[in-house]
Amino acid sequence: MNDTRQPDDEQTKLWNGLAGRAWVEQQEVLDPMFKPLEELLVEAVSAGSGSRVLDVGCGTGSTTLAVARRLGAKGHCTGIDISEPMITAARARAEREGTPASFLRANAQDHSFEPASFDTLISRFGVMFFDDPIRAFANLRRAAKEGADMRFIAWRSPSDNPFMTTAERAAAPLLPGMPARRPDAPGQFAFADPSRVHRILEESGWTGIDIQPLDVACTLPEKDLVRYLSRLGPLGLILHEADDPTRTRVIDTVRAAFEPYVHGAEVRFTAACWLLRARAP
């Protein structure tokens, strides 16, 4: 598939800039951390089938490649993402592994997919960033075959996910310029409200909508905690511009705030998510 020129919007700039590069750099931390969520999506795909699967917001390709391995030679999995750094990393992984997955650098909201070309659509934290989610899911519906299944995982609310907001809450007194999260704006917690998500899917033409809470235990090595908290999320974007004394002071403060999650050599937290299912009519 040919790449598509991206609109010059906020999310495209973010994920083709510092945020995208940070995810590539932290790939070895993030992939094992979110492995339990990936496995839930992979299990929804029939092993050895001739299915065509689309992984929306595929990032560096871990879930796409896992699905491709499960499908085997008969099926095919395509990952789509707006981030050039992450798609480049995903293609390199596929080549190293010899896994025949495809990766498309494009915006799933606007990309001209071949109509009715996918049997299954999946996403692990990749659908919360559309600036027009109804338009995006309508476009994905057109790409889905009649009766195709869609299954994706999205974060619930910030209050349900204290681990995910610990860094910015701890750093806020030291960094008064840190921007506040905007409810329902494109971003990590854009799908926190299940009634809003149900409306988005319904208005974009999906049926059989089912939204269930999902709580999954996740871990990461304690040795990787500082680089995780200092490179990713809103704090990572601000620390990139901070001077060394400020950076050191903030990191020390934030690392202390994570202490309740540290258990020896391991950091443990619960990912509070929605598991969303829908069907193309």
C-alpha positions in Angstrom: 0.0 0.0 0.0 1.2 3.5 -0.7 1.6 6.0 2.1 -0.9 8.9 2.3 0.0 12.5 2.9 -1.1 13.5 6.4 -3.1 16.5 7.4 -1.2 19.1 9.3 -3.1 18.6 12.6 -2.1 18.5 16.3 -2.0 14.7 16.6 0.0 14.3 13.4 2.6 16.7 14.6 2.7 15.1 18.1 3.1 11.5 16.9 5.5 12.4 14.1 7.6 14.4 16.6 8.8 13.9 20.1 5.9 11.6 21.2 6.4 9.2 18.3 10.2 9.0 18.8 9.7 8.5 22.6 7.4 5.5 21.9 10.0 4.0 19.6 12.7 4.5 22.1 10.6 2.9 24.9 9.3 0.1 22.8 11.2 -2.5 24.8 9.5 -1.3 28.0 6.0 -0.7 26.6 5.5 -3.9 24.7 6.0 -6.3 27.6 4.0 -3.9 29.9 0.9 -4.0 27.7 1.4 -7.7 26.6 -1.7 -8.9 28.5 -3.9 -6.4 26.6 -2.3 -7.4 23.3 -3.1 -11.1 24.0 -6.8 -10.4 24.5 -6.9 -8.9 21.0 -4.9 -11.6 19.4 -7.1 -14.3 20.9 -10.1 -12.8 19.1 -8.5 -13.7 15.8 -9.0 -17.3 14.5 -5.7 -19.0 14.2 -4.7 -20.2 10.7 -7.7 -18.5 9.1 -7.8 -16.6 5.9 -8.9 -13.5 7.6 -7.8 -10.0 6.7 -7.2 -7.9 9.9 -6.7 -4.2 10.3 -4.8 -3.0 13.4 -5.8 0.7 14.0 -3.2 2.9 15.6 -0.7 0.1 15.4 2.3 2.0 16.8 5.5 0.1 16.6 3.7 -3.0 15.4 3.7 -5.5 18.3 0.0 -6.4 18.1 0.0 -6.4 14.3 2.9 -8.8 14.2 1.4 -11.1 16.9 -1.9 -11.3 14.9 0.1 -12.0 11.7 1.9 -14.9 13.3 -1.4 -16.3 14.6 -3.0 -16.0 11.1 -0.2 -17.8 9.4 0.2 -17.9 5.6 -3.5 -17.9 4.8 -4.4 -14.6 6.4 -2.9 -11.1 6.5 -2.7 -8.3 9.1 -2.2 -4.6 8.2 -1.3 -2.0 10.7 -2.1 1.7 10.2 -0.7 4.6 12.1 -0.1 8.4 11.6 3.4 8.2 13.1 6.3 7.9 10.6 8.8 7.0 13.4 6.6 4.2 14.7 5.6 2.8 11.3 9.3 2.8 10.3 10.1 0.8 13.5 7.2 -1.6 12.8 8.4 -2.3 9.3 11.9 -2.9 10.5 10.6 -5.4 13.1 8.6 -7.2 10.5 11.6 -7.5 8.3 13.8 -8.8 11.1 11.3 -11.4 12.1 10.3 -12.3 8.5 6.7 -11.8 9.5 4.5 -10.9 6.4 2.5 -8.0 7.9 1.9 -4.8 6.1 2.2 -1.3 7.6 0.6 1.8 6.3 1.5 5.3 7.4 -1.8 7.1 7.1 -4.7 8.6 9.1 -7.4 5.9 9.5 -9.9 8.8 9.8 -9.5 9.8 6.2 -7.6 7.1 4.4 -9.2 5.6 1.2 -9.3 2.0 2.2 -10.5 -0.6 -0.3 -14.2 -0.9 0.6 -15.3 -4.1 2.4 -11.7 -5.3 2.6 -11.3 -6.4 6.3 -12.9 -9.3 8.3 -11.7 -8.0 11.7 -10.6 -4.6 13.1 -8.7 -4.4 16.3 -6.9 -1.7 18.3 -4.9 -1.5 21.4 -5.0 2.2 22.6 -5.0 3.4 19.0 -8.5 4.9 18.5 -8.6 7.7 21.1 -6.8 10.3 19.0 -9.2 11.1 16.1 -10.2 14.7 15.9 -13.5 13.6 14.4 -14.2 10.1 15.8 -17.6 9.7 14.1 -16.1 10.4 10.7 -13.2 8.0 11.6 -15.4 5.1 12.6 -17.6 5.6 9.6 -14.5 5.3 7.4 -13.5 2.2 9.2 -17.0 0.7 8.8 -16.7 1.2 5.0 -13.4 -0.7 5.2 -15.0 -3.6 7.0 -16.8 -6.5 5.3 -20.5 -7.1 6.0 -20.7 -8.7 9.4 -17.0 -7.9 10.3 -16.1 -7.7 13.9 -14.4 -4.7 15.6 -12.7 -5.1 19.0 -10.7 -2.4 20.6 -9.3 -1.5 24.0 -9.3 2.1 25.3 -8.5 3.7 28.7 -11.3 4.4 31.1 -11.1 7.7 33.1 -8.1 9.3 34.7 -9.6 8.7 38.1 -9.8 4.9 37.3 -6.1 5.0 36.3 -4.1 6.7 39.0 -0.9 5.1 37.8 -1.2 6.8 34.4 -1.7 10.2 36.0 0.9 10.0 38.9 3.7 11.7 37.0 1.8 14.8 36.0 0.1 15.1 39.4 3.4 14.9 41.2 5.1 17.3 38.8 2.4 19.9 38.6 3.5 22.0 41.7 7.0 22.2 40.1 5.8 22.8 36.5 2.9 25.3 36.6 2.9 25.5 32.8 1.9 21.9 32.4 -1.3 21.9 30.3 -4.4 20.3 31.8 -6.1 17.4 30.1 -9.3 18.3 28.2 -12.2 15.9 28.7 -13.3 14.3 25.4 -10.4 15.9 23.5 -8.2 13.6 21.4 -5.8 11.8 23.7 -5.3 9.0 26.1 -8.6 9.4 28.0 -10.8 10.5 25.1 -13.0 7.4 25.4 -13.5 7.5 29.2 -17.3 8.1 28.9 -18.9 4.9 27.6 -22.2 6.6 26.7 -20.2 8.9 24.4 -18.4 6.0 22.9 -21.6 4.2 22.3 -23.1 7.2 20.5 -19.9 7.6 18.4 -20.1 4.0 17.2 -23.9 4.1 16.7 -23.8 7.3 14.7 -20.9 6.0 12.5 -23.0 2.9 11.5 -21.8 0.1 13.8 -24.2 -2.3 15.4 -24.1 -4.9 18.2 -22.2 -2.4 20.4 -20.9 -3.9 23.7 -18.8 -1.9 26.1 -17.4 -3.8 29.1 -14.9 -2.7 31.9 -11.6 -4.5 31.7 -9.1 -4.4 34.6 -5.7 -5.9 33.7 -2.6 -6.3 35.9 0.5 -4.9 34.2 4.1 -4.7 35.3 7.4 -3.2 34.3 10.9 -3.5 35.7 11.7 -1.0 38.4 15.0 -0.3 36.6 13.0 1.1 33.7 10.7 3.3 35.7 12.6 6.6 35.6 13.0 6.5 31.8 9.4 5.6 31.5 8.1 8.4 33.6 10.5 11.0 32.2 10.0 10.3 28.5 6.3 9.6 28.0 3.1 11.5 28.4 2.6 15.2 29.2 5.5 15.2 31.5 7.9 13.8 28.9 7.0 16.6 26.5 7.8 19.3 29.1 10.9 17.7 30.5 12.4 17.6 27.0 12.6 21.4 27.2 13.5 21.7 30.9 17.0 22.7 32.1 19.1 20.1 34.0 18.4 21.3 37.6 14.6 21.5 36.9 14.7 18.1 35.2 16.5 16.5 38.1 14.2 18.0 40.8 11.1 17.0 38.9 12.3 13.4 38.2 13.2 12.9 41.9 9.8 14.2 43.0 7.9 12.1 40.5 9.9 8.9 41.2 9.0 9.2 44.9 5.3 9.5 44.0 5.5 6.1 42.2 6.8 4.3 45.3 3.4 2.7 46.2 3.6 0.8 42.9 7.1 -0.5 43.4 7.4 -4.0 44.7 11.1 -5.0 44.8 12.4 -5.2 41.2 8.9 -4.8 39.7 6.4 -2.0 39.2 2.8 -3.2 39.4 -0.4 -1.4 38.4 -3.9 -2.0 37.1 -4.8 -0.8 33.6 -8.5 0.2 33.8 -9.8 0.0 30.3 -12.9 -0.6 28.2 -13.2 -3.6 26.0 -15.4 -2.5 23.1 -17.0 -4.7 20.5 -19.1 -3.8 17.5 -20.1 -5.3 14.2 -20.4 -3.9 10.7 -24.1 -4.3 9.6 
